[in-house]
Amino acid sequence: MRTIKSYQEQVQDIVEVAIVAVEKQYKVLAEVIFSYAEKIANVDAVKTKHNKLTDKSYSKAREVNKLIGEKAGEVILKFEKPQTKTAKVKATAKKTVTTAKKKATTVKTAAVKASKKVVKEVEAARA
């Protein structure tokens, strides 16, 4: 069973991935725009200031994401007890057992079908 804290961490990771993706796309777009602008005039000073500003902006976005994650984590911990190592191991073991049972059932079903098919073929060969 997943905890609220694990969902919060997953959301925070998704936000970080989104920030990185937006930053990469924006930098590519800005580079294209500046390459066209450089054909008209020297824009090195503007480009340098622009790059510093965007780096600061994305850095702040990451800081905000981290801060919100920390604060959300603090609030969540007031309502939800942190999962102990023992509980984590038990949960993982339970999932593993459930998965193994499902796989065993699937294999058993396939083996029964294969056996029945072989029996039919043997009976057909005897007839």
C-alpha positions in Angstrom: 0.0 0.0 0.0 1.4 3.3 -1.0 1.6 6.2 1.4 0.6 9.8 1.0 4.3 10.7 1.4 5.3 8.4 -1.5 2.7 10.1 -3.7 4.0 13.5 -2.6 7.6 12.5 -3.5 6.4 11.1 -6.9 4.6 14.4 -7.7 7.7 16.3 -6.7 9.9 14.1 -9.0 7.4 14.7 -11.8 7.6 18.5 -11.3 11.4 18.3 -11.4 11.3 16.3 -14.7 8.8 18.9 -16.1 11.1 21.8 -15.1 14.1 20.1 -16.8 12.1 19.4 -20.0 10.7 23.0 -20.2 14.2 24.4 -19.5 15.8 22.3 -22.3 13.1 23.2 -24.8 13.3 26.9 -23.9 17.1 26.9 -24.3 16.8 25.3 -27.7 14.2 27.9 -28.7 16.2 30.8 -27.3 19.3 29.6 -29.1 17.5 29.5 -32.4 16.1 33.0 -31.8 19.5 34.4 -30.9 21.2 32.8 -33.9 18.7 34.7 -36.2 19.2 37.9 -34.2 23.0 37.6 -34.5 22.7 37.8 -38.2 21.2 41.2 -37.9 23.2 42.7 -35.0 25.6 41.8 -32.2 23.5 40.5 -29.3 26.2 38.9 -27.1 25.5 41.2 -24.2 21.7 40.6 -24.4 22.3 36.9 -24.8 24.6 36.7 -21.8 22.1 38.6 -19.6 19.2 36.5 -20.9 21.1 33.2 -20.2 21.9 34.4 -16.6 18.3 35.4 -16.0 16.8 32.1 -17.3 19.3 30.0 -15.3 18.2 31.9 -12.2 14.6 31.4 -13.1 14.9 27.7 -13.5 17.0 27.4 -10.4 14.3 29.3 -8.4 11.7 26.9 -9.8 13.7 24.0 -8.5 14.1 25.7 -5.1 10.4 26.3 -4.9 9.7 22.7 -5.9 12.1 21.5 -3.2 10.6 23.9 -0.6 7.0 22.9 -1.3 8.1 19.2 -1.2 9.7 19.7 2.2 6.7 21.6 3.6 4.2 19.1 2.2 6.3 16.3 3.7 6.2 18.0 7.1 2.4 18.3 6.9 2.0 14.7 5.7 4.2 13.4 8.6 1.8 14.9 11.1 -1.0 12.7 9.7 0.9 9.7 8.5 3.5 7.8 10.4 6.7 7.1 8.5 7.0 3.6 7.2 9.6 1.6 9.2 12.2 -0.6 7.5 10.4 -3.7 8.8 7.1 -2.5 7.3 8.7 -1.7 4.0 10.3 -5.2 3.9 7.0 -6.8 4.8 5.2 -4.8 2.1 7.8 -5.8 -0.5 7.7 -9.4 0.6 3.9 -9.4 0.3 4.1 -8.0 -3.2 6.7 -10.6 -4.2 4.6 -13.4 -2.8 1.5 -12.2 -4.6 3.4 -11.8 -7.9 4.9 -15.3 -7.5 1.5 -16.8 -6.8 0.1 -15.2 -10.0 3.0 -16.4 -12.0 2.7 -19.9 -10.5 -1.0 -20.0 -11.4 -0.3 -18.8 -14.9 2.4 -21.5 -15.4 0.1 -24.2 -13.8 -2.7 -23.3 -16.2 -0.3 -23.4 -19.2 1.1 -26.7 -18.1 -2.4 -28.2 -17.7 -3.4 -27.0 -21.2 -0.1 -28.4 -22.7 -0.7 -31.7 -20.9 -4.2 -32.0 -22.2 -3.0 -31.2 -25.7 -0.4 -33.9 -25.5 -2.9 -36.4 -24.1 -5.3 -35.6 -27.0 -2.4 -36.0 -29.5 -1.4 -39.3 -28.0 -5.0 -40.6 -28.0 -5.4 -39.4 -31.6 -2.1 -41.3 -32.5 -3.4 -44.5 -30.9 -6.7 -44.4 -32.7 
